[in-house]
Amino acid sequence: MAVRSASGRADAAIIQSIYRPWVERTAASFEEVTPSVEDILARMETRPRLPWLIVEVDREAAGYAYASRHAPRTAYRWSADVSVYLKAEHRGRGLGRVLYERLIPEVRALGYVSLFAGITQPNPASVALHTALGFQLIGIHPNTGHKFGRWHDVGWYVQSPPNPPQSPVEPRDWASTI
């Protein structure tokens, strides 16, 4: 097993192939149409740059994780959202944890303080992963997304230090060659 940085069109295509079933078959993603490879590549290259990682098992992509800006207003710049998606046949093997154990330190090293994860409810596997990594439930947003003919709630989880820096350093861009 190996975790590597994702960059470029070929990796965007790999990510799209992993993400497609999540979009088309589940409410874990509130996207209703699978983004194009170009759309995913644009997300990967959006400023500020944040990590996108791929985990490989036997040299085949098994999943990916990434961080993205939490919200556009400037005072949110120390907060990021994190997500992980795995191929169905690789779920339950600890790969989500492996990805996050690489992603989270990289995001923190860039200067991000609070990390958020929005989890469509119910999703006991994702809740277990996030709580095992120190994320805490901070609230449920009811009826947040309507997909597959029904409303879905989203639980918001945060991993944040108990004593955040009073004068945080400005977050930096991630270089995919790390």
C-alpha positions as semicolon CSV with decimal commas, in nm:
position;residue;x (nm);y (nm);z (nm)
1;M;0,000;0,000;0,000
2;A;0,122;0,349;-0,083
3;V;-0,018;0,700;-0,048
4;R;0,089;0,954;-0,306
5;S;0,007;1,309;-0,407
6;A;-0,248;1,350;-0,683
7;S;-0,186;1,594;-0,965
8;G;-0,261;1,632;-1,332
9;R;-0,526;1,505;-1,569
10;A;-0,446;1,133;-1,529
11;D;-0,499;1,152;-1,153
12;A;-0,815;1,359;-1,202
13;A;-0,947;1,074;-1,420
14;I;-0,862;0,820;-1,148
15;I;-1,040;1,033;-0,889
16;Q;-1,343;1,069;-1,115
17;S;-1,368;0,690;-1,155
18;I;-1,360;0,640;-0,777
19;Y;-1,606;0,924;-0,711
20;R;-1,862;0,832;-0,981
21;P;-2,038;0,552;-0,785
22;W;-2,062;0,778;-0,480
23;V;-2,240;1,042;-0,688
24;E;-2,461;0,807;-0,887
25;R;-2,557;0,555;-0,616
26;T;-2,537;0,724;-0,275
27;A;-2,635;1,035;-0,085
28;A;-2,285;1,056;0,068
29;S;-2,218;1,318;-0,201
30;F;-2,481;1,579;-0,277
31;E;-2,362;1,610;-0,634
32;E;-2,623;1,468;-0,871
33;V;-2,407;1,454;-1,183
34;T;-2,053;1,319;-1,179
35;P;-1,810;1,603;-1,243
36;S;-1,600;1,583;-1,558
37;V;-1,229;1,510;-1,541
38;E;-1,172;1,877;-1,627
39;D;-1,395;1,985;-1,337
40;I;-1,205;1,764;-1,095
41;L;-0,872;1,890;-1,225
42;A;-0,994;2,248;-1,175
43;R;-1,088;2,164;-0,816
44;M;-0,745;2,013;-0,758
45;E;-0,582;2,332;-0,886
46;T;-0,812;2,580;-0,708
47;R;-0,638;2,840;-0,494
48;P;-0,559;2,814;-0,218
49;R;-0,407;2,478;-0,315
50;L;-0,479;2,205;-0,063
51;P;-0,371;1,839;-0,067
52;W;-0,528;1,571;-0,285
53;L;-0,396;1,221;-0,215
54;I;-0,446;0,878;-0,371
55;V;-0,397;0,547;-0,190
56;E;-0,283;0,253;-0,400
57;V;-0,308;-0,116;-0,316
58;D;-0,100;-0,344;-0,536
59;R;-0,027;-0,040;-0,758
60;E;-0,397;0,020;-0,826
61;A;-0,584;0,326;-0,697
62;A;-0,816;0,224;-0,413
63;G;-0,931;0,564;-0,289
64;Y;-0,853;0,928;-0,243
65;A;-0,876;1,205;0,013
66;Y;-0,857;1,580;-0,019
67;A;-0,898;1,906;0,164
68;S;-1,078;2,214;0,039
69;R;-1,149;2,562;0,160
70;H;-1,427;2,562;0,420
71;A;-1,593;2,887;0,310
72;P;-1,507;3,180;0,084
73;R;-1,511;3,469;0,333
74;T;-1,160;3,568;0,441
75;A;-1,190;3,506;0,816
76;Y;-1,256;3,138;0,737
77;R;-0,914;3,101;0,575
78;W;-0,776;2,889;0,862
79;S;-1,054;2,631;0,821
80;A;-1,069;2,346;0,570
81;D;-1,309;2,065;0,484
82;V;-1,172;1,713;0,448
83;S;-1,319;1,419;0,258
84;V;-1,226;1,062;0,178
85;Y;-1,374;0,827;-0,085
86;L;-1,283;0,462;-0,139
87;K;-1,371;0,204;-0,401
88;A;-1,640;-0,032;-0,266
89;E;-1,409;-0,333;-0,257
90;H;-1,157;-0,144;-0,042
91;R;-1,392;-0,014;0,229
92;G;-1,353;-0,145;0,581
93;R;-0,980;-0,213;0,545
94;G;-0,844;0,094;0,721
95;L;-0,755;0,283;0,404
96;G;-0,965;0,586;0,499
97;R;-0,763;0,615;0,818
98;V;-0,436;0,572;0,625
99;L;-0,536;0,856;0,391
100;Y;-0,643;1,087;0,673
101;E;-0,328;1,013;0,875
102;R;-0,131;1,155;0,584
103;L;-0,378;1,428;0,480
104;I;-0,446;1,587;0,818
105;P;-0,081;1,657;0,912
106;E;-0,018;1,801;0,564
107;V;-0,316;2,036;0,597
108;R;-0,212;2,139;0,948
109;A;0,146;2,204;0,829
110;L;0,003;2,455;0,580
111;G;-0,140;2,659;0,868
112;Y;-0,499;2,533;0,884
113;V;-0,643;2,521;1,237
114;S;-0,994;2,373;1,219
115;L;-1,084;2,081;0,995
116;F;-1,447;2,001;0,917
117;A;-1,623;1,698;0,773
118;G;-1,985;1,698;0,660
119;I;-2,133;1,347;0,681
120;T;-2,471;1,262;0,532
121;Q;-2,674;1,083;0,799
122;P;-2,686;0,797;0,867
123;N;-2,335;0,680;0,784
124;P;-2,199;0,481;1,079
125;A;-1,874;0,383;0,905
126;S;-1,781;0,744;0,826
127;V;-1,887;0,863;1,171
128;A;-1,670;0,590;1,330
129;L;-1,369;0,687;1,116
130;H;-1,397;1,056;1,194
131;T;-1,457;1,012;1,567
132;A;-1,164;0,766;1,589
133;L;-0,947;1,044;1,444
134;G;-1,062;1,298;1,702
135;F;-1,343;1,471;1,513
136;Q;-1,635;1,577;1,731
137;L;-1,997;1,620;1,627
138;I;-2,086;1,988;1,647
139;G;-2,433;1,974;1,497
140;I;-2,682;1,820;1,260
141;H;-2,815;2,028;0,973
142;P;-3,162;1,884;0,905
143;N;-3,301;1,841;0,555
144;T;-2,987;1,981;0,397
145;G;-2,988;1,795;0,067
146;H;-3,261;1,635;-0,143
147;K;-3,140;1,338;-0,343
148;F;-3,302;1,015;-0,461
149;G;-3,648;1,147;-0,372
150;R;-3,585;1,223;-0,007
151;W;-3,429;1,473;0,230
152;H;-3,098;1,400;0,401
153;D;-2,950;1,545;0,718
154;V;-2,580;1,629;0,744
155;G;-2,377;1,588;1,061
156;W;-2,091;1,835;1,092
157;Y;-1,777;1,717;1,265
158;V;-1,472;1,923;1,360
159;Q;-1,115;1,848;1,458
160;S;-0,984;2,162;1,623
161;P;-0,724;2,229;1,891
162;P;-0,864;2,320;2,235
163;N;-0,642;2,630;2,243
164;P;-0,610;2,764;1,888
165;P;-0,332;3,016;1,820
166;Q;-0,430;3,374;1,899
167;S;-0,228;3,503;1,602
168;P;-0,234;3,224;1,343
169;V;0,013;3,226;1,057
170;E;-0,131;3,277;0,711
171;P;-0,209;2,943;0,544
172;R;0,022;2,847;0,259
173;D;-0,045;2,673;-0,072
174;W;0,028;2,302;-0,094
175;A;0,280;2,180;-0,350
176;S;0,172;1,847;-0,501
177;T;0,535;1,736;-0,520
178;I;0,560;1,690;-0,140
